[in-house]
Amino acid sequence: MWSQKTRYALRALIAFSSHPGVPVSVREVAENHGIPQKYLEAILADLRADGLVRSTRGPRGGYLLGRSPEHISMEDVLYAVDPEFLAVESDDVAAEEQILRELSAPILRRLGETSIADAARLWHGRRQILDYVI
């Protein structure tokens, strides 16, 4: 259901949210999260165009969140990197279009309610469970 591009964007945004106010290099995110660097650069360009990330130049340059993680929703992310995700297309079949829109509405609502901060808490919680050693 989720595109690889969306998954990589989420990983990158969670990485940036883990370092508030500190630029993180593309190379570091790519290496730590198993993302091809060139592909990540293209994803970050989409995220930057929508104001979800910003970049800084220089030897300690990199990317940071464009706004607080509490104010970036999963809906924002999807529309930045995968705008066709919930596009409803039909061949002028009004009933079909209405059904698909009604089915999409709760998904969009949930995506709009879920922030990168929420996703980061889930991510780190799952990572702690997986990293737990007896």
Phi, psi and omega per residue, in radians:
M1 nan -0.789 -3.118
W2 -1.574 2.340 3.116
S3 -1.271 2.745 3.093
Q4 -1.091 -0.597 3.119
K5 -1.073 -0.747 3.111
T6 -1.139 -0.745 3.129
R7 -1.070 -0.771 3.121
Y8 -1.151 -0.697 3.107
A9 -1.060 -0.752 3.119
L10 -1.080 -0.792 3.109
R11 -1.017 -0.789 -3.117
A12 -1.123 -0.784 -3.122
L13 -1.136 -0.653 3.067
I14 -1.136 -0.707 3.094
A15 -1.053 -0.779 3.140
F16 -1.161 -0.643 -3.129
S17 -1.187 -0.392 3.128
S18 -1.374 -0.172 -3.140
H19 -2.267 1.138 -3.061
P20 -1.038 2.245 3.085
G21 1.334 0.025 -3.113
V22 -2.042 2.109 3.120
P23 -1.093 2.416 3.112
V24 -2.045 2.290 -3.076
S25 -1.275 2.655 3.089
V26 -1.058 -0.747 -3.139
R27 -1.011 -0.774 -3.127
E28 -1.096 -0.809 3.133
V29 -1.122 -0.775 -3.129
A30 -1.042 -0.828 -3.118
E31 -1.177 -0.772 -3.074
N32 -1.261 -0.379 -3.048
H33 -2.102 0.175 3.057
G34 1.111 0.721 -3.125
I35 -1.960 2.261 3.052
P36 -1.014 2.244 -3.007
Q37 -1.024 -0.777 -3.132
K38 -1.104 -0.693 3.125
Y39 -1.162 -0.709 3.103
L40 -1.084 -0.706 3.121
E41 -1.048 -0.701 3.111
A42 -1.163 -0.705 3.113
I43 -1.114 -0.762 -3.138
L44 -1.122 -0.558 3.073
A45 -1.100 -0.731 3.085
D46 -1.122 -0.776 -3.138
L47 -1.132 -0.672 3.119
R48 -1.163 -0.708 -3.140
A49 -1.058 -0.525 3.118
D50 -1.654 0.097 3.084
G51 1.336 0.255 -3.129
L52 -1.439 -0.436 3.028
V53 -2.348 2.839 3.016
R54 -2.389 2.728 -3.100
S55 -2.029 2.697 3.032
T56 -2.210 2.581 -3.109
R57 -1.751 2.962 3.050
G58 1.866 3.118 -3.065
P59 -1.087 -0.482 3.101
R60 -1.912 0.430 -3.122
G61 -1.319 3.022 3.137
G62 2.828 -2.654 -3.121
Y63 -2.071 2.587 3.052
L64 -2.347 2.866 3.041
L65 -1.135 2.523 3.126
G66 -1.358 -0.361 3.043
R67 -2.665 3.059 -3.062
S68 -1.093 2.591 -3.100
P69 -1.080 -0.406 3.090
E70 -1.237 -0.332 -3.095
H71 -1.904 0.287 3.016
I72 -2.064 2.005 -3.111
S73 -1.639 2.821 3.048
M74 -1.104 -0.531 3.065
E75 -1.100 -0.740 3.085
D76 -1.007 -0.772 -3.105
V77 -1.109 -0.830 -3.123
L78 -1.068 -0.757 -3.127
Y79 -1.228 -0.421 3.102
A80 -1.323 -0.744 -3.013
V81 -1.874 -0.347 -3.086
D82 -2.520 1.113 -3.004
P83 -1.081 -0.313 3.134
E84 -1.532 0.043 -3.034
F85 -0.889 -0.880 -3.118
L86 -2.007 0.431 3.103
A87 -1.151 2.336 3.117
V88 -1.794 2.017 3.116
E89 -2.077 2.417 3.057
S90 -2.580 2.890 3.138
D91 -1.625 1.007 -3.138
D92 1.019 0.546 3.068
V93 -1.731 1.701 -3.016
A94 -0.994 -0.746 -3.113
A95 -1.126 -0.750 3.119
E96 -1.076 -0.807 -3.139
E97 -1.073 -0.742 3.139
Q98 -1.093 -0.757 3.123
I99 -1.077 -0.816 -3.117
L100 -1.131 -0.664 3.089
R101 -1.135 -0.727 3.127
E102 -1.139 -0.660 3.101
L103 -1.212 -0.576 -3.117
S104 -1.333 -0.497 -3.033
A105 -0.971 -0.856 -3.134
P106 -1.150 -0.562 3.110
I107 -1.156 -0.825 3.105
L108 -1.056 -0.720 3.137
R109 -1.063 -0.808 -3.134
R110 -1.129 -0.720 3.104
L111 -1.098 -0.676 3.122
G112 -1.198 -0.456 -3.125
E113 -1.518 -0.261 -3.073
T114 -1.749 2.054 -3.099
S115 -1.654 2.927 3.028
I116 -1.087 -0.593 3.071
A117 -1.070 -0.758 3.087
D118 -1.070 -0.820 -3.130
A119 -1.081 -0.694 3.138
A120 -1.133 -0.708 3.100
R121 -1.079 -0.764 3.103
L122 -1.104 -0.779 -3.132
W123 -1.029 -0.883 -3.088
H124 -1.202 -0.595 3.077
G125 -1.111 -0.764 3.120
R126 -1.173 -0.689 -3.136
R127 -1.109 -0.690 3.132
Q128 -1.128 -0.695 3.106
I129 -1.109 -0.767 -3.114
L130 -1.220 -0.541 -3.102
D131 -1.499 -0.106 -3.085
Y132 -1.187 2.249 -3.125
V133 -2.155 2.346 3.109
I134 -1.625 nan nan
